[in-house]
Amino acid sequence: MHFSILDSEESKNIAVVHKTNQGYSGKDLWKLKQERPELFGVAPAAQNGKPAPPGFEQLREMPGWMYHRDKALYFQQESGLLYCRDSSTNELYELHQGEDYSGTLTVRGDAATVAAKGQASRNVIINDLHRAASSMKLDFSHHDSPAAMFAVYDATGCSNDQAEAAAKGLHMQLLPRLASYRGRWQNDRLEGALAEAIEHLRTEIAPESGIALAVALLLGGRLTMAATGGAVCMIFGQVGQSDGNVDNLEVVGSETTEPKTHCAVLEDSHLGALLTVNSVRSSGLSAARMRALARSHTMGDRPRAGCVSLLEEAQKAGAQPPLVAAAVRFSWSRNQTVKKQRTDPSNLTKVRCRHLLLRYVGCQAPLGDRRKKPTRSSGDAELQILRILPEVAHGGAAAFTKKCKELSECDTAMKSGDLAGDLGWLDKDPAKNRKVPAAVVRAAFLLAVGQVSDLVSSERGIHLILRTA
């Protein structure tokens, strides 16, 4: 049923307001406020129903209903529920308020790439879609939290410009679609919106060749996956669960341009997700092996290390660059309070950490640095740190001290004893840590005391961080 909002009511409001300026006494204004409270910014009391929130006006043409013009919401007085109008069907549907699952589920993702000469695949990680939607002036409150998007874009078979346009454009296509319907989203609607955004992007930037990508859209406890062009998105579980139902869910893009999609309801047995491109998937590595490589590091909250490990083995198996992979870590907790106190940056003002640094070609050197310029690439620096990571992660402070003195290319490595690599106390305010890269500070504030970080890239090089206090 279609309910239109008549202009006559607004015209009447204007006429009454004009009359209030024509010498009416205070007593008449008082009466007017009782009879027409919406003219004074007061919500009218609902008759034979629940009181309306502020800003709603009575609809004479829809008895029992009120309307908020700015928010485009309808209020049903009998039930006290809010409704929206579907622009495609002109029907009213109930407004859904998104639920916050961040007390149970937290996520963190990272990625790694291997470039070829003149070609580089891309990755995009948006950790907070609510904030991203807000920056686009979109209402996203009807979607659950946490809300994030992880994607990889294959530059093989397309130009760098097309890969870059795809990386910049997908979320711009997707977020308005997710914001347009403010009711409860069913799984098939999520799959359709993601597929529609990918298809629209393809027609804009690569109508003939298509685009190869893998996407994972997290909204609360659901993960909607999509893939095209041989790319893959897969979920993996904890060690020892590879024979169950946890490790058999994956979406593989076909050679056609039509996206393959699937929406999965996550459980606490799910450890993470892996996204990569066709060159890695077709290198000869089995799905089980790819999951194992990602799992080995992701379970220690080091998804980037898992990606670097996967791409290294894929190249050994014959995969040719450009390559890209992204991994996502799902952290589950029934009692998030303890973990939040330990790791949430909002509960910390200062942390102390040590780091190990390997520089690469093109990175910035500290002012006055007289060291020999590095000849390794950033990828080689990552691989070198990856090889010592197990020893450092499990060997405690002594192992960190040993490797820091042996390998680190930072002057802090020359400090004595367990102070080797010490960066001192880092403040939560980035402006107070001028000598320490912002990426290092952000990573340090996410660590527990005694925890070793993931591979961290900054303008100074590749870092490995140990939080000491």
MIZA-893534 format. One record per atom (N, C-alpha, C): residue in one letter; x, y, z. Coordinates in steps of 0.1 Angstrom, whole numbers, plus 2048, in hexadecimal, padded with zeros to 3 digits. Layout:
aXYZ ...
END
This chain:
m8087F4800 m800800800 m80980C800 h8058167F8 h80D8237F7 h80682E7FF f80E834808 f80983F810 f81184B80C s80A855806 s811862802 s81086C80E i81A87580E i81A880818 i81588C811 l80A892816 l80489D80F l80B8AA813 d80B8B3809 d8118C080B d8078C9813 s7FB8C6813 s7F18CF819 s7F38D0828 e7F88C682F e7FA8C683D e8068D0840 e8108D0838 e81B8D9839 e8178E7837 s80E8E982D s8098F682A s8028FC836 k7FA8F383C k7F28F7848 k7FB8FB853 n8068F3855 n8108F7860 n81590585E i819908851 i81F91584E i815920851 a80991D84D a7FE92784F a7FC92A85E v7FD920866 v7FB922875 v80792987B v813926876 v81F92D87B v81E93C878 h81993F86C h81794D868 h80E954871 k80394D875 k7F995387E k7FF95688C t80994E890 t80F95089D t81695D89E n81A962893 n82196F892 n81897B890 q80B979891 q80298488F q7FB98989B g80398B8A6 g7FD9918B2 g7F69888BB y7F897B8BA y7F29718C3 y7F79738D1 s7EF9718DB s7F39728E9 s7FB9658ED g8029668F9 g80995B8FE g80094F901 k7F4952905 k7EA947908 k7E793F8FC d7E59468F0 d7E293F8E4 d7EE9368E0 l7FA93C8E2 l8069348DE l8079278E7 w8039288F3 w80391D8FC w7F99128F7 k7ED9178F3 k7E390E8ED k7E89078E1 l7EF90F8D8 l7F490B8CC l7FE9008CE k8079018D8 k8118F88DB k80B8EA8DF q8008EB8E7 q7F98DF8EB q7F28D88DF e7ED8E08D6 e7E58DA8CB e7EF8D68BF r7F98DE8BD r8028DB8B2 r8118DB8B7 p8158D18BF p8228D28C5 p82E8D08BB e82B8CA8AF e8358C88A5 e83B8D58A0 l8338E18A1 l8378EE89D l8428F48A6 f8438EE8B2 f84C8F38BC f8578E98BF g8598DF8B6 g8648D58B8 g8618CB8C3 v8548C98C6 v8508C08D1 v8498B48CA a84C8A88CD a84589C8C7 a83789C8CC p82D89A8C3 p81F8998C8 p81D88C8CF a81488C8D8 a8118808E0 a8088778D7 a80B86A8D6 a8038618CE a7F685E8D5 q7EB85E8CE q7DE85B8D3 q7DC84C8D2 n7D88468DD n7D58388DD n7E18308D8 g7ED8338DC g7F882C8D7 g8058318DF k81182C8DB k81D8308E2 k82283D8DD p8298458E7 p82E8528E3 p8388528D8 a83885B8CF a84185C8C4 a84E8628C8 p85985E8C2 p8668648C4 p8668738BF p86F87B8C3 p86F8898BE p87088A8AF g86A8948AA g86B89789B g861891892 f85888A898 f84D883890 f84188C88F e83A88C883 e82E893881 e82388987E q81788D882 q80B885880 q808885871 l80487A86B l80087985D l7F187785D r7EA881859 r7DB880858 r7D687684E e7DE875843 e7DA86B839 e7DD85D83C m7E585B848 m7E884D84D m7E584D85B p7D984B85F p7D584A86E p7DE840875 g7E2844881 g7EB83B889 g7F983B885 w7FD84487C w80B844877 w810853879 m81E85487B m82486187B m831860873 y83686B86F y84186B865 y84C875869 h859871867 h86487A86A h86A87D85C r86988A858 r86D88D84A r87C88C848 d884890852 d893890851 d898882850 k893879858 k89886B859 k890862850 a886867849 a87D85E840 a879852847 l874854854 l86F84885C l86084A85F y85983F860 y84B83F864 y84A838872 f84183E87A f83F838888 f831833889 q82F82788C q82282188E q81E82289D q81482A8A0 q81182D8AD q80C8218B6 e8058188AF e80080D8B7 e80B8048BC s8158018B3 s8207F78B7 s82C7FE8BC g82E80C8B9 g83A8138BD g84680F8B5 l8448098A9 l84F8058A0 l85180F895 l85E810891 l862819886 l862811879 y85E81886E y85E812861 y86581B857 c86A81484C c86F81B840 c867818834 r868820829 r86181C81D r86B817813 d86880C80D d870806803 d86E80D7F6 s8788147F0 s87681C7E4 s8738147D8 s8768077D8 s8737FE7CC s8657F97CC t8607F67D8 t8527F07D9 t8487FA7DF n84D8057E5 n84480F7EB n83D80A7F8 e8427FE7FD e83C7F9809 e8447FC815 l83E7FC821 l8457FF82D l84B7F2833 y8567F3839 y85D7E8840 y8637ED84D e8647E4856 e8687E8864 e8777EB864 l87B7F686A l8897FB86C l8907F1875 h89C7ED871 h8A47E4879 h8AF7EC880 q8B17E988C q8BD7EF893 q8C87E5895 g8D37E888F g8DE7DE88F g8E37DB89D e8E77CE89F e8EC7CA8AC e8FB7CA8AC d9017CC8B8 d90F7CD8BA d9147C08C0 y91C7B88B7 y9227AC8BC y9317AD8BF s9357B98C0 s9447BB8C2 s9487B68D0 g93F7B48D9 g9437AE8E6 g94679F8E5 t9417998DA t94378B8D8 t94D7888CD l94D7918C2 l95578E8B6 l95D79B8B3 t96A79A8B2 t9737A58AC t97A79F8A0 v97E7A8897 v9847A388B v9907AC888 r99A7A7882 r9A67AE87D r9AB7A8870 g9AD7B0866 g9B27AA859 g9BE7B1854 d9C67AB84C d9D27B1846 d9D47A9839 a9DE7AF831 a9E07A9824 a9EF7AA820 a9F27A3815 aA007A4810 a9FF7A3801 tA087A97FA tA097A97EB tA177A67E6 vA177A07DA vA2479F7D3 vA227A57C5 aA297B07C2 aA277B77B6 aA2F7B17AB aA2A7B379E aA327B0793 aA367BD78C kA3F7BC783 kA447C877C kA387CF775 gA357DB77A gA2A7E3774 gA1C7DE778 qA1B7D4781 qA0E7CF785 qA0D7CD794 aA027D079A aA017CE7A8 a9F27CB7AB s9EF7C07B1 s9E27BD7B6 s9DF7C57C2 r9D37C77C6 r9CF7D07D0 r9C77C97DC n9C77CF7E7 n9BE7CA7F2 n9B87D67F9 v9AC7D57FE v9A57DF805 v9A07D9812 i9A37DF81D i99E7DB82A i9977E7831 i98A7E6834 i9827F083B i97E7EA848 n9847EE853 n9817E885F n9747EC866 d96F7F8862 d9637FD868 d95A80385D l9507FB858 l94780084E l93E80A853 h93B80A860 h932814865 h938822864 r945823866 r94C830865 r94E833856 a95082984E a95282C83F a94483183A a93982B83E a92C830839 a92983E83E s92D84184B s92A84E850 s932859848 s93E855844 s94685F83C s93F86282E m93785882A m92F85A81D m92185F820 k91F86382D k912868831 k90685E82F l909851832 l900847831 l8FC84183E d8EF83E840 d8EA83884D d8ED82984C f8F5825856 f8F9816856 f8F5810863 s8ED81786B s8E9812878 s8E1805878 h8DB80286D h8D37F586C h8DC7E986A h8E97EA868 h8F17DF867 h8F97DC874 d8FB7CF876 d9027CA882 d9117CE882 s9167CE88E s9257D0891 s92B7C3897 p9377C0894 p9417C888C p93D7C787D a9407D2875 a93E7D2867 a94B7D6860 a94F7CD857 a95C7CF850 a95B7C9842 m9657CD83A m9667C882C m9757C5829 f9777B9824 f9857B5820 f9847B1811 a98D7B5809 a98D7B27FB a99A7B27F4 v99C7A97EA v9A87A87E2 v9A47AA7D4 y9AD7B17CC y9AA7B47BE y9B67AF7B5 d9B37A67AC d9BE7A07A4 d9C17A9798 a9CE7AD797 a9D27B578C a9D67AD77F t9D679F780 t9D9797775 t9CE79876B g9D179B75F g9C779B754 g9C07A9753 c9C47B275B c9BE7C0759 c9C97CA75C s9C67D6759 s9D07E175B s9D17E576A n9DC7EC76D n9DD7F177B n9D27FB77E d9CE803774 d9C380C776 d9B680677A q9B37FA773 q9A77F3776 q9A77ED784 a9B27E7787 a9B37E2795 a9B27EC79F e9B87F879D e9B78037A7 e9A98087A7 a9A280979C a99480E79C a98B8047A3 a98D7F77A1 a9857ED7A8 a9877EE7B7 a9947F07BC a9977F17CA a9907FD7D0 k9908087C9 k98A8157CE k97B8157CD g97580D7C4 g96780F7C0 g95E8057C7 l9627F97CB l9587EF7D0 l9517F47DC h9577F97E6 h9507FD7F2 h9478097EF m94B8117E5 m94381D7E1 m9368187DB q93680D7D4 q92A8077CE q9227FF7D9 l9297F97E2 l9227F07EC l91C7F77F7 l9228017FD l91D808809 l90F80E807 p90D8167FC p90081C7F9 p8F58117F8 r8F88057F2 r8EF7FB7F1 r8EB7F57FF l8F57F3807 l8F37EE815 l8EB7F881D a8EC80581A a8E5810822 a8D781281D s8D480E811 s8C781180B s8BB80A811 y8BE7FE816 y8B37F781D y8B67F682C r8AD7FC834 r8B07FD842 r8A87F384B g8A37E8844 g89D7DD84C g8A77D284F r8A27C7854 r8AB7BC857 r8AF7B584A w8BC7B3848 w8C27AE83C w8C279E83D q8BC798833 q8BD789832 q8CA78682B n8CE77982C n8DA775825 n8DA777816 d8CF774810 d8CE775801 d8CF7847FD r8CA78D805 r8CA79B801 r8D97A0802 l8E079B80C l8EE79F80D l8F6799801 e8F478D7FE e8FB7877F2 e8F778F7E5 g8EB7937E4 g8E679A7D8 g8ED7A87D7 a8ED7AF7E3 a8F37BC7E3 a9027BC7DF l9097B27E4 l9187B17E2 l91A7AE7D3 a9127A47CE a9137A07BF a9107AC7B6 e9067B37BA e9017BF7B2 e90C7CA7B2 a9127CC7BD a91D7D67BE a9297D27B5 i92D7C57B5 i9387C07AD i9357C179E e9287BE79B e9247BE78D e9247CC787 h91F7D578F h91E7E378B h92C7E978A l9357E5793 l9437EA792 l94A7E4785 r9477D8782 r94D7D2775 r9487D9769 t93B7DD768 t9377E475C t93D7F275B e9417F7766 e947805766 e955805762 i95D7FB766 i96C7FC764 i9717F175B a96B7E575A a9707DB751 a9647D274C p95C7D8743 p9507D173E p9537C5736 e95F7C4730 e9627B9727 e96A7AE72E s9757B2735 s97E7A973B s9797A5749 g9717AD74F g96D7AB75D g9787AE767 i9747AC774 i97E7AE77F i97E7A2787 a98A79E78C a98C792794 a98F7977A2 l9867927AC l9877977B9 l98178D7C3 a98478E7D0 a97E7877DA a97B7917E5 v96F7907EB v96A7997F5 v964792801 a96679680D a95F791819 a95979D820 l94C79D821 l9457A8828 l9407A2835 l9457A8840 l9417A484E l9377AE853 l92B7A9857 l9217B185E l91C7A986A g9217AD876 g91D7A5882 g923797881 g91A78D883 g91E77F882 g91D778875 r91C78086A r91A77A85D r92677F854 l92B77684C l935779842 l930776834 t92E78082C t92A77F81E t93677F815 m93877480E m944773805 m9407747F6 a9497797EE a9477797E0 a9547787D9 a9547727CD a9607717C5 a95D7707B6 t9677757AE t9667757A0 t97477179A g97476D78E g98176B787 g98B76278D g986757793 g98F74D799 g9947507A7 a99175C7AC a99575F7BA a98D7577C4 v9927577D0 v98B74E7DA v98A7557E8 c97F7527EF c97E7577FD c97A74A805 m98174780F m97F73B817 m97F73E826 i97773682D i97773783C i98072B841 f98772E84C f98E723852 f98C723861 g98E717867 g98B715876 g99871387D q99770F88A q9A270D892 q9AA70088E v9B66FE893 v9BD6F2890 v9B56E6895 g9B56DB88C g9AE6CF890 g9A06CF88B q99B6DA885 q98D6DA880 q98C6D9871 s9976D586B s9976D585C s98E6CA856 d98A6C085E d9826B6859 d9736B885B g9706C3862 g9626C6865 g95C6CF85B n9516D6860 n94A6DF857 n9506ED856 v95A6F085E v95F6FD85F v968700853 d9706F784F d97A6F9845 d9766F5837 n9696F4834 n9656F0827 n95C6FB820 l95C707825 l95571181F l95E71B818 e95C71C80B e963725802 e95B7297F6 v95E7357F1 v95873B7E6 v96273D7DB v9617367D0 v96B7387C5 v96473E7B9 g96A7497B4 g9657507A9 g96774879C s95C748794 s95D741787 s96474977D e967743771 e96D74B766 e964755760 t957753762 t94D75D75D t94E76A766 t947774761 t947781769 t93D781775 e934777775 e92A77777F e93077378D p92E77B797 p9347787A4 p92D76C7AB k9357647B2 k9307597BA k93075F7C8 t92575C7CF t9237627DD t91E7587E6 h92075A7F3 h91B7527FE h91B75A80B c911759812 c91075F820 c91075582A a91A755833 a91C74B83E a91A75184B v91374A854 v91274E862 v91E74986A l926752870 l93274E876 l92F748884 e93873E888 e937738895 e94573A89C d9457378A9 d9527398B0 d95D72F8AC s9597258A4 s96371C89F s96A721893 h96572C88D h96C732882 h97773B887 l983739882 l98F740886 l99174C87D g98F74B870 g991756867 g98D753859 a99175C850 a98E75B841 a99A75F839 l99B75982D l9A675C824 l9A175F817 l9A776A811 l9A376E803 l9B076F7FB t9AF7697EF t9BA76A7E6 t9B67697D7 v9BF76A7CE v9BC76B7C0 v9BF75E7B9 n9BB75D7AC n9BB7507A5 n9CA74B7A3 s9D47547A2 s9E174F7A0 s9E67477AC v9E274B7B8 v9E57437C4 v9DD7377C5 r9D07387C2 r9C872C7C3 r9CB7217B9 s9D07257AD s9D371B7A3 s9E17177A2 s9E971B7AD s9F77187AD s9FA70A7B0 g9F07027B5 g9F26F57B9 g9F06F37C8 l9EF6FE7CF l9ED6FD7DE l9DE6F97E0 s9DC6EF7E8 s9CE6EA7EB s9C86F57F4 a9BA6F47F5 a9B36FD7FE a9B76FA80C a9B96EE80F a9BD6EA81D a9CB6F0820 r9D46F0817 r9E16F6819 r9E170581A m9D970B812 m9D771A813 m9D271E821 r9C8716825 r9C2719833 r9CC71783E a9D470C83C a9DE709847 a9E9715847 l9ED71A83C l9F772583C l9F1731842 a9E573483F a9DF740845 a9DC73E854 r9D8732858 r9D472F865 r9E073086E s9EC72C86A s9F872A872 s9FC738878 h9F9743871 h9FD750877 h9F175887B t9E5756875 t9D975D878 t9D575A887 m9D774D88B m9D2749898 m9DA7518A3 g9E675689F g9EE75E8A9 g9EC76D8A6 d9E07718A0 d9DD77F89D d9E7785894 r9EC77D88A r9F6783880 r9F177F872 p9E678586E p9E1781860 p9EA785855 r9F1790856 r9FA79484B rA0578A84A aA0B785855 aA1577B854 aA0F76E84D gA0376B84F g9FC760848 g9FC762839 c9F976E835 c9F8771827 cA06771820 vA10776827 vA1E775822 vA22767820 sA1F75F82A sA22750829 sA1C74A81E lA0F74C81C lA07747811 lA0D74B803 lA10757801 lA1575C7F4 lA237577F2 eA2B7557FC eA3874F7FA eA377417F5 eA2F7397FB eA2D72B7F7 eA2772A7E9 aA1D7337E6 aA177337D9 aA217367CE qA2A73F7D0 qA357427C7 qA3E7367C5 kA4172F7CF kA4A7237CE kA437187C6 aA357187C7 aA2D70E7BF aA2B7137B1 gA2F71F7AD gA2E72379F gA2672F79D aA1F7357A7 aA177407A5 aA1F74C7A1 qA1A754797 qA2275F792 qA1B76C796 pA2377679B pA1D78379F pA1678A793 pA0D793795 pA0A7997A2 pA017907AB lA0378F7B8 l9FC7877C1 l9F778F7CD v9EC78B7D3 v9E77927DF v9DF7887E7 a9DF7897F4 a9D77817FD a9D378A809 a9C878780F a9C378E81B a9BE783825 a9C1785831 a9BC77C83C a9B5784847 v9AB77E84D v9A3784857 v9A377B863 r9A578186F r9A477987B r99877C883 f990772886 f98477388E f98876F89D s9867798A6 s9887768B4 s97B7768BC w97976A8C2 w96C7688C9 w96E7698D8 s96576E8E0 s96676F8EE s95976F8F4 r9567678FF r94A768906 r94B772911 n958775915 n95A77F91F n965789919 q960793912 q96879C90B q96E7A6914 t9697A7920 t96E7B2929 t97D7B192C v9827A592F v9907A4932 v9987A7926 k9947A291A k99C7A590E k99C7B390A k9907BA90C k98F7C8909 k9987D0911 q9997CD91E q9A17D5927 q9B07D3923 r9B37C891D r9C17C591A r9C57CC90D t9BC7CC903 t9C07CF8F5 t9B97DB8EF d9AE7DF8F5 d9A77EA8EF d9AF7F78F0 p9B27FE8E5 p9BA80A8E6 p9B38158EF s9A68158EF s99F81F8F7 s9A181E906 n9A681290A n9A9810919 n9B881291C l9C0816912 l9CE817914 l9D2826911 t9DB82B918 t9E1838915 t9EF837911 k9F682D916 kA0482B912 kA0881C912 vA11819909 vA1680B909 vA2580C906 rA2C80290A rA3B801907 rA3E7F58FE cA467F78F5 cA497EC8EC cA577ED8E6 rA5C7E18E1 rA687E08DA rA657DC8CB hA6E7DF8C2 hA6C7DB8B4 hA797D78AE lA777CF8A3 lA817CA89A lA7E7D088D lA877D6886 lA857DD87A lA8E7D886E lA887D5863 lA8F7D3857 lA8B7DD84C rA957E4847 rA927EE83D rA927E882F yA8C7F0826 yA8B7EB818 yA8D7F780E vA8F7F4802 vA917FE7F8 vA868087F7 gA898157F9 gA7F81F7F8 gA79824805 cA7C81C810 cA7782181D cA7F82D822 qA7983482C qA7F840831 qA8A83C83B aA9484383B aA9F842845 aA9E84D84F pAA184B85C pAA1855866 pAAB860862 lAA986C866 lAB1878863 lABF875868 gAC9876860 gAD7874864 gADC866864 dAD385D85F dAD784F85F dAE284C855 rAEC845859 rAF8842850 rAF983484C rAEF82C84F rAEF81E84B rAEF81D83C kAF4811837 kAF380E829 kAE580D825 kAE1812819 kAD4811814 kAD0803812 pAC47FF815 pAC07F1814 pABE7EE805 tAC07E1801 tABE7DD7F4 tAB27D37F2 rAAD7CE7FE rAA27C57FD rA957CC7FA sA8B7C57F5 sA7E7CA7F2 sA757C97FF sA6A7CF7FF sA617CE80B sA5D7BF80D gA5A7B9802 gA567AA803 gA617A2809 dA6E7A4805 dA7979D80A dA7A7A0819 aA787AC81D aA797AF82C aA6E7A8833 eA627A782E eA5779F834 eA5B791836 lA6078B82B lA6477D82C lA6F77A836 qA78783837 qA83781841 qA7E78284F iA7578B852 iA6F78B85F iA6677F861 lA5F77B857 lA5676F858 lA5D76385C rA6A761858 rA7175585B rA76755869 iA77761870 iA7B76187E iA6F762887 lA63764881 lA5876788A lA5475C893 pA5474F88F pA51744899 pA5A7448A5 eA677468A3 eA717468AE eA6E7528B7 vA6C75D8B1 vA6A7698B9 vA5C7698C1 aA527648BA aA457648C0 aA4475A8CC hA4C74F8CB hA4B7458D6 hA577458DF gA6174D8DC gA6D74D8E4 gA6E7578EF gA647608F0 gA6376A8FA gA6D7758F8 aA6F77D902 aA78789901 aA867868FD aA8B77A902 aA997778FF aA9B7748F0 aA9276E8EA aA9276B8DB aA917788D3 fA897818D8 fA8778E8D2 fA947968D2 tA9A7968DE tAA779D8E0 tAB17988D6 kAB278B8D5 kABD7858CD kABB7898BE kAAF7878B9 kAAC78A8AB kAAD7998A8 cAA97A18B2 cAAA7B08B0 cAB87B48AF kAC17AF8B7 kACF7B28B6 kAD67AD8A9 eAD17A28A4 eAD779C898 eAD27A388C lAC57A788B lAC07AB87E lABB7B987D sAB67BF888 sAAF7CB888 sAB87D7882 eAB27DF87A eAB97EA874 eAB57F7879 cAB27F7886 cAAE80388D cAB9806898 dABC81289B dAC68158A5 dAC28108B3 tAB580E8B5 tAB18098C2 tAB67FB8C5 aABA7F38BA aABF7E68BC aACC7E68C4 mAD37F18C4 mAE07F18CB mADE7F48DA kAD27F58DF kAD07F78ED kAD37E98F4 sAD77EA901 sADC7DE908 sAD17D590D gAD47C990E gACB7BF914 gABD7BF90E dAB47BE917 dAA67BD913 dAA07CA90E lAA87D490E lAA47E1908 lAA67E28F9 aAAC7D88F3 aAAF7D88E5 aAA27D98DD gAA27E48D5 gA967E68CD gA8B7EF8D4 dA8E7F38E0 dA847FA8E8 dA808088E2 lA7480A8E1 lA6E8178DC lA698208E7 gA6A81B8F3 gA658238FF gA56822900 wA5182B908 wA4382C90A wA3C8348FE lA3282E8F8 lA2B8348ED lA1E8398F2 dA1B8458EE dA0F84C8F2 dA038498E8 k9F78498ED k9EC8468E4 k9EA8528DA d9EF85E8DE d9EE8698D5 d9FA8688CB p9F78668BE pA028658B4 pA0B8718B4 aA0687C8B7 aA0F8888B6 aA1A8888C0 kA1987F8CA kA2387F8D5 kA2D8748D2 nA2C86D8C6 nA358628C2 nA3B8658B5 rA418718B4 rA468768A7 rA5186E8A1 kA588678A9 kA6385F8A3 kA5F8508A0 vA5384D8A4 vA4E83F8A1 vA4383F897 pA4483788C pA39837882 pA2B834888 aA2183B883 aA14839888 aA0F82A887 aA1382387C aA0F81587B aA1580C886 vA2181088B vA27809896 vA1F80B8A3 vA1B8188A5 vA1381C8B1 vA068148B1 r9FF8158A6 r9F280E8A5 r9F37FF8A8 a9FD7F98A2 a9FF7EA8A5 aA037E88B3 aA0B7F08BA aA0F7EE8C7 aA037EF8D1 f9F97F88CE f9EE7F98D7 f9E47EE8D6 l9E57E58CC l9DD7DA8CA l9E27CD8D1 l9EE7CE8D6 l9F57C28DB l9F37C18EA a9F37B48EF a9F37B28FD aA027B2902 vA047B490E vA127B4914 vA187A6911 gA247A690B gA2B79A907 gA287948FA qA1E79A8F3 qA1A7958E6 qA2379B8DB vA257938D0 vA2D7978C5 vA2379B8BA sA267A58B3 sA1C7AA8A9 sA1D7A289C dA147A6893 dA147A2885 dA1F7AA87E lA227A7871 lA2B7AF869 lA257BD868 vA2C7C786B vA277D586A vA307DD860 sA297E3856 sA307EB84C sA2E7F984F sA3980184E sA3980F850 sA42816846 eA43823846 eA4C82A83D eA5A827840 rA5D82284C rA6B81F851 rA6F81184D gA6680884A gA697FA847 gA5F7F084C iA637E484E iA5A7D9853 iA5E7D7862 hA547D786B hA577D6879 hA517C987F lA577C4889 lA517BA892 lA527C08A0 iA467C08A7 iA457C88B4 iA427BE8BF lA487C18CA lA467BA8D7 lA417C48E1 rA357C28E7 rA317CB8F1 rA367C68FE tA3C7CF906 tA437CC912 tA3B7D191F aA337DB91D aA2C7E0929 aA207E9924 
END
